[in-house]
Each structure stands twice: as structure tokens, then as C-alpha cells.
Amino acid sequence: MQSFRFAGLHFLFLLVCLGCLPALGQDKVAISEDESSFTLNNGIVAATVSKRTGNLTSLVYKGLEMLDVGEGGSSGGYWEYDVSRSRHVTGITIDPNANGGERGEVSVKGISGDGQARGLAADIEMRYMLARGDTALYTYCIFSHPTNYPATSVGEARLCVKLNDSIFDWMTVDSNRNFRAITAYDWDHGTVLNLKEARRMNTGADQGGVEHKYDYTADQFDTRVWGWSSSAQKTGIWLINPSVEYLSGGPTKMELCAHRDCTFTDDETAPAAPCLLNYWRSSHYGGSVCNIAKGEAWTKVIGPFLIYCNSSGVNAANGDPHEVLWKDALERSDQESKAWPYDWVQGIDYPHQNERGIVDGRLIVNDPQAPDLQVSNLLVGLSAPAYVAPPAFFRFRNFNFGGSTNRYGANFGGPNAFRGFGFPRGPQTVDWQNDAKNYEFWVRGDADGNFSIPNVRPGRYTLHALADGVLGEYVLSNVTVRAGGTLNLGKLAWQPVRYGQQLWDIGVPNRTAEEFFKGNDYYHWGWYVQYARLFPNDVNYTVGKSDFRKDWFFEQVPHDEDLSDTNAFEDGRRTTWSIAFNLPQAPSGTAILRLAICGVGTRQLSVSVNDQPAGAVSNLVYNATIDRDGIEGAWSEHDVPFNASLMKAGTNVLKLTIPGGSLVSGVMYDYIRLELNSSKVFLSTRE
């Protein structure tokens, strides 16, 4: 492992003799090139980059080819956009001959020009860097839109690395998803279910189980390392994000990060390589927006992040090699986070540490209705001020789809992008939760509300704060960060919004449905099929008696009345959940039902009180969280005010109803609260 290099000289000499490390002085970086490619080599790692496409066509670690190097554009490692159709420039941006072999870097840049006939109207530069004695290849991508370029939109955007299927058999996303993966044979011989990415396994160790690639998504803020490893070779390969400033969607963004490639054919011998993905803009779980207007100057640097290779001498007899490799990758991730930003990045819009600022402060939550509230999981961040996005404008001629990992074809986007159910209608407001165009800076505060946000690019921001137990968010506008300085915001008073006296609540406001029944096991296909078996009479919750951890399912979905349906092909009937509660006396004024929603697959949700219509939520925006087996999609609050006279002294029943339809066309609640403003006369519903 890389940690061996920090041992004493005598131990290093012994390792060299045993062949564990290259001879001293032989791990310098060298760059060679021919007409078609660059190769960076330090004696441990050799990486080959295509000059035509910017793709990583080979990555050799200790003599092992780590990548799937089959024919065609679906192999190796590639950024989403293919620059081969644009005029492009290649070069060595860090020459190892000039620094004694300490590091080398190569660049492939596509020049869009006016962009009218070449897809994305932006210049795209891909860089790869290798350091002396290191086992990590750094990569980053610079997007630039000069003022003379037309309007454009960034579609699915990521790095995809397809791996050598003969080596890698073990996938690690987190402690819950850390196991031997299915094989390509298993996938090719599986039975297709309701989604083309989901198959029931008919062979292998997981026979009878379901493989769904979206079961391997994770929160990008908390999951900085993920990868594959080899049982036979005791070797691993990992993606490591040292920072999340260049990603989208803030600290609650779920994203796909690893899976076995999905082939959507009947070919029982089709390749299905292990994959690693690093998304910075996608349509997943509510998606994010990166639209650039005509004449707008815009640039964004994605990365640098690492493709890290490691190996272990541990075997099954004396330990778990996969666990050792993962822990080593986690340690490397910690080192990289402390080293961010990197001083070796030069010549682009990438401020170094002395050119960035720090923002400190303390948030003090004051909720008179919850005087004993202890703030936990405090998340504080800086984002660009909310703005109205320019219209979406997609061209697909220079997408590097890379084969079957991308679902979208030429009809995705275009003039009708973001229209109809599933996308916002009309002008779209972009904030921290769906912004991919700008940088964001988030940290986790302590139990006393203290926070310090380091390495912030200079600029004007809006500060946001979220915390478990607090409905809504704290917002402070016009936070100006200057290079080299520390901005101390002092004590910030956060009084959560309340419309009236709280009558009852269900769950914990934390932007996820994880606390509800089966929510801690969300990452498996088909809970929407199991719902009818688990709750044959639907959810009937009694305030003060029921336990939301056991009695409230984590997703309200149509009720499948065909209990023989195990493949989710059938539709379900409409589903009504009831909430019974007692009041000491008949209320007056206005009641407000506050619905915090973190997963949407339905168009609307209706509310009744004591079997009388009380209102509806009809502006729900699909975010694919249920069908993609997620737990926290784009979050929104929907308030339903109703006449408090619908309630009475004694037992009341509030009902939530979703329409029938596909089993994934439901809703996931983060939190539900009923409030009463007895002094406010009810006038009309707001939704």
C-alpha cells in the first residue's frame, strides 16, 4: 500500500528487495507520446490518454490492466462529453522534465467555437495528473463558455470508469453495500422487471434476488470514496472526491456512483463491466440545472479528484482484503480533503488556499414551541444566490454516452425540456438544491451550532443551514467572501417558521424518509411491491399511540391488489393513509397541514378531515426517488390550510390520498405537522 512509503529506509529497502516497490529513484514521472496518445508513467501506475477524445484508454497498476479496454467508445474511462468532433488542442501542462519527475500532467481540450453544429456550446478541457511514487491518477475537467457563444445547457455530466471484469468482483459504496457483486453472466441471464435497469437473478450467489443499478446511489456529501476490489488480486480501484464544491445539489444530493454496467439486450453473452461514476450534473433524484445564456461568460472546474489504486497483502486466512483496501482508501480521502485546494493546479480559474476565504459563525436555534430542542446534524453552506435559469437548450452531437450506462437518446431535452409532469413548468428558479452551474461550500457544524467553512472562492453568496429536528432552513443573503480573509458572522438567531400552535407531528424533519418503517433498508428494489403485503389495510396511524418507526411506511404508493405480482408490472389502486388524533375541544380559525416531501412519483395528493375535503397538493414535481430506490430526493414543503371547523372535540381523522397508477407513482414524506392558528379566520386554500 501507499502507506509503506512512509516507513523507515531499511524497511523500504526490504520492500524493494521483495519486489513490493520499484527501486528507489525509479518512481519518477515520465510522459511519452505518439500521434494518438499520451502515457504518464511512474513505474507503479501507467495511464494512457487518447489525444482525439481525451478518454483514459488504459490504466495499468503494478502490471495489471485496471480498465475494460474493449473496442468502441464504451470502454475505459471517459468524461461525458466527446471532444473528438471539435477542433482540439493537446499538450503537456506539467512537464516532469522541468520538476525532476515530481509530477506530470497532460491536457486534451476541445474548442467548440460558435457551437452551432457541435452540441454543447462550450470549450471542454480534460486533464490527467500523476505524481512521483503515487498510486492515484488525478483528473479534472474545465468547462468554458465565452461571451460570443450561443445559449447552451449541460446535460448528464460525469466521469465514467469501466473496469476489467476479469479482475474486479467486489463493490464497495458504504458499510451497507460492501459485497461480492453479481457477474455479467448473472445479469445477462436475469429476468427483466418493471424497470429496464432491474432484473431478477436466475443464477449466481444472489439467485432469486433483484439487481437494480440505482440501489448503489449515495449521498455525495457524506460518501467521498467508493470503488471495486479484487478477491484474487487483492487490488482495489476507487474514486475519491477531496471536495464537493464542484458537485451539484448540496449536502442532500443522492447520486449514482457504482454498479455493474447495464446492457439492455437479449444477448446472453453481452459484456457488463464493473463501473465507477462521478456525477456533477444529472437528472437523478430531482436533478440539477446548468443552463448558460447567450453572451454569458461562464467557467467551471470539475475536480481535481482521484482514481486511486491500492493493493493489500491480506488474504482470507488473516483478514478481509476488501475491508483493508476500503479503509486505506478512506484514509487517503482524509489526506486529500486536508490538502485541498491543490497548489499544483495552474493556469485556470482555480484559486489556491491563500486566494480563498473562511466563513465562521454560530447558529442559535430559538423555537418557543420546542425549548428543549437539541440541534443535531447541522449542515451549513454557501451557494450562489437563487436565480431564474435561462431556458434549457440541449444539443446531443458531442455527448460521450459511452454505451449502455446512459439511458437517454436524441429525444431527451430539446425545445420541450423541463415541460410536462416530471419537470417544472415555465421559468425555473434555481437554488442550492438544484444548482450545477455554480460552486457550493458546505460543512457540518457542531452540537453548539458553531461552524467554519474553509476554502471558499471569493464572491457573493447566500448562507443556508439545515438541522435535524428543524422544519425548513435558515437563510442569510449577501454574504461576501474575500480572498485571504476570515468573515466572522457572529451569532445568528434562527427562529423556525411556525404558523400556529403545533397539534401533532409525525417523523423527524431531516430531509429524508429514513426514520420511517423500512426506510433504513431503502436501497433494495421492490418495496413498493411489498407495501400491500406489509400494510394490507394501508397505514392507519394514531397520534400518541403509534410509532412512526414501525407504523408509518417510508413511501406511500398505490396498493397492488394482485399479491401474485412480484415483478411490479401491475398498477395499484389509490391509497389512503389515515391519521387519527384527539382534540380536547372544537377548534376555530385556520389549521395548516405542513407536508415536507422528499420523494415524488405522483401528480397530486388530496387531504380530507373527518371525510370532508380539506385541500390538495397539485404542484408536485416528479423526482424519480421511488422508482430509483432512493430515500432523499429534491425536497419541498407543501402547506395545506383548511377551515379548523372541519375538526371537532374528541377523535378526528385526517386522510392523505394518492391516485392509483404505477406502483412507483407515490410520495415519500420527510415530516408531517398539523398547526392551528385560532386567531386567523380561514379564507381559502393556497394550493
Buried (B, 14 or more C-beta within 10 A) or exposed (E): BBEEBEEEEEEBEEBBEEEBBBEEEEBBBBBEBEEEBBBBBBBBBBBBBBBBBBBBBBBBBBEBBBBBBBEEBBBBBBBBBBBBBBEBBBEBBBBBEEBEBBBBBBBBBBBBBEBEEBBBBBBBBBBBBBBBBBBBBBBBBBBBBBEEBBBBBBBBBBBBBBBBBEBBBBBBBBEEBBBBBBBBEBBBBBEEBBBEBBBBBEBBEBEEBBBBBBBBBBBBBEBBBBBBBBBEBBBBBBBBBBBBBBBBBBBBBBBBBBBBBBBEEEEEEBBBBBBBBBBBBBBBBBBBBBBBBBEBEBBBBBBBBBBBBBBBEBEEEEEBBBBBBBEBBEBBBEEBBEEBBBEBBEEBEBBBEEEBBBBBBBBEBEBEEBEEBEBEBBBBBBBBBBBEBBEBBBBBEBBBBBBBBBEBEEEBBEEEBBEEEBBBEEEBEBBBBBBBBBBBBBBEBEEEBEBBBBBBBBBEBBBBBBBBBBBBBBEBEEBEBEBEBEBEBEEBEBEBEBBBEBBBBBBBBBBBBBBBBBBBEBBEBBBBBBBBEEBEEBBBBBBEEBEBBEBBBBBBBBBBEEEEBBBBEBBBBEBBBBBBBEBEEEBBBBBBBBBBBBBBBBBBBBBBBEEEEBBBBEEBBBBBBBBBBBBBBBBBBBBBBBBBBBBEEEEBBBBBBBBBBBBBBBBBBBBBBBBBBEEBEBEEBEB
